Amino acid sequence: MNCPYCRQADSRVVDSRPIDEGSSIRRRRECATCGKRFTTQEMAILSVIKRSGATEPFSREKVIAGVRKACQGRPVDDDDLALLAQRVEENLRATGQAEIEAQEVGMAILAPLRELDEVAYLRYASVYRNFNSLDDFEGEIALLRAVPHEPLEREEKETRELSKS
């Protein structure tokens, strides 16, 4: 790491701390040449392999934008969407892979979205899984009914409300 003051490459780490819930590391460094201190941040890059074969960094904003359309008119706010995107990223990082197929990102969105709002889940799944007929919708609704999933518990929502204030 080059010193931002004197541009020398020799520096030593004085302190390291996890930030952003452990997804990044903040390092305090000291230049061996000029003695000035500076801060760096390290983050493991999670790459998404698109259908075209191109790769791009994972983006929570893209997850939120895609899910926001499915949540239009539903009782879902921006904080709910931010938490969903965070959960998706955490689940993808937990796989231990540095590169994830775009298809896997879409699949990782489905479970947290179902917990958040089943109607939004059905909307998203219909586009993502390319439903072509009413039978596709009926089949997915039958699965939703066969395996009921409890929405977020009241206590979890209250905890989130308290953390907002």
Secondary structure, DSSP 8 states (H G I E B T S, - for coil): ---TTT--S-EEEEEEEEEGGGTEEEEEEEETTT--EEEEEEE---EEE-TTS-EEE--HHHHHHHHHHHTTTSS--HHHHHHHHHHHHHHHHHTT-SEEEHHHHHHHHHHHHHHH-HHHHHHHHHHHTT--SHHHHHHHHHHHHHS------HHHHHHHHHHH-
